[in-house]
Amino acid sequence: MKRLHVHVGVEDLAQSIRFYATLFGAEPSVTKADYAKWMLENPRMNFAISAGRGFTGVEHLGLQVEDEAELAEVYDRLKAADRPVLEEGCTTCCYARSEKSWISDPQGVVWEAFLTTGESTVYGGGPALSSIAPASACCVPAGASEARG
């Protein structure tokens, strides 16, 4: 079953954790010095925040899948969407190991499709998204390869 993913850049991580924990009625499932994540069931969502990456606001949206068959299904949909797809493959991002691809909608909103395969002790990096979204798009800040996750 797929899960909606939302990643938001924040200025003050502790303040944002307090806000979202209250909003969701749950503490984060992952907390790091620069990152927090909630794996919510109602609504079914992977909601993440990060600080210190040079961007605030919605960074990107995504679809998290639970197995390789779902990932193949979503990848097929990305390819059929008639937009450039950036196939990142296996990577480390947001303290997790994943396989992922990226696409942007016609307005430049960046989406990722991914399968998480394990944890990581480092935040990791992200791809240069300029091949799928213009640098002026709201969700692709300058230095996007450092700000993504």
Solvent accessible surface area in square Angstrom, and as a share of the most:
residue,aa,sasa,rsa
1,M,144,0.64
2,K,60,0.25
3,R,21,0.08
4,L,73,0.36
5,H,7,0.03
6,V,20,0.12
7,H,0,0.00
8,V,18,0.10
9,G,3,0.03
10,V,15,0.09
11,E,153,0.69
12,D,68,0.35
13,L,22,0.11
14,A,58,0.45
15,Q,108,0.48
16,S,18,0.11
17,I,28,0.14
18,R,152,0.55
19,F,118,0.49
20,Y,37,0.14
21,A,12,0.09
22,T,113,0.66
23,L,109,0.54
24,F,48,0.20
25,G,69,0.67
26,A,43,0.33
27,E,128,0.58
28,P,22,0.14
29,S,74,0.47
30,V,43,0.25
31,T,82,0.48
32,K,76,0.32
33,A,106,0.82
34,D,35,0.18
35,Y,4,0.02
36,A,0,0.00
37,K,30,0.13
38,W,1,0.00
39,M,69,0.31
40,L,17,0.09
41,E,118,0.53
42,N,145,0.74
43,P,84,0.53
44,R,54,0.20
45,M,22,0.10
46,N,6,0.03
47,F,13,0.06
48,A,0,0.00
49,I,0,0.00
50,S,1,0.01
51,A,16,0.13
52,G,78,0.75
53,R,53,0.19
54,G,77,0.74
55,F,44,0.18
56,T,68,0.39
57,G,31,0.29
58,V,70,0.40
59,E,0,0.00
60,H,0,0.00
61,L,39,0.20
62,G,0,0.00
63,L,56,0.28
64,Q,19,0.09
65,V,3,0.02
66,E,96,0.43
67,D,68,0.35
68,E,132,0.59
69,A,77,0.60
70,E,27,0.12
71,L,8,0.04
72,A,54,0.42
73,E,66,0.29
74,V,3,0.01
75,Y,31,0.12
76,D,92,0.48
77,R,141,0.51
78,L,21,0.11
79,K,116,0.49
80,A,86,0.67
81,A,52,0.40
82,D,133,0.69
83,R,79,0.29
84,P,74,0.46
85,V,42,0.24
86,L,43,0.22
87,E,107,0.48
88,E,44,0.20
89,G,27,0.26
90,C,116,0.69
91,T,29,0.17
92,T,41,0.24
93,C,5,0.03
94,C,15,0.09
95,Y,32,0.12
96,A,13,0.10
97,R,122,0.45
98,S,6,0.04
99,E,55,0.25
100,K,7,0.03
101,S,1,0.01
102,W,0,0.00
103,I,13,0.07
104,S,2,0.01
105,D,40,0.21
106,P,98,0.62
107,Q,141,0.63
108,G,2,0.02
109,V,36,0.20
110,V,0,0.00
111,W,72,0.25
112,E,4,0.02
113,A,1,0.01
114,F,11,0.05
115,L,19,0.09
116,T,48,0.28
117,T,86,0.50
118,G,19,0.18
119,E,151,0.68
120,S,19,0.12
121,T,130,0.76
122,V,91,0.52
123,Y,19,0.07
124,G,34,0.33
125,G,38,0.36
126,G,19,0.18
127,P,21,0.13
128,A,65,0.51
129,L,1,0.00
130,S,83,0.54
131,S,75,0.48
132,I,8,0.04
133,A,3,0.02
134,P,79,0.50
135,A,79,0.62
136,S,106,0.68
137,A,14,0.11
138,C,92,0.55
139,C,5,0.03
140,V,5,0.03
141,P,22,0.14
142,A,103,0.80
143,G,40,0.39
144,A,12,0.09
145,S,37,0.24
146,E,122,0.55
147,A,1,0.01
148,R,0,0.00
149,G,2,0.02
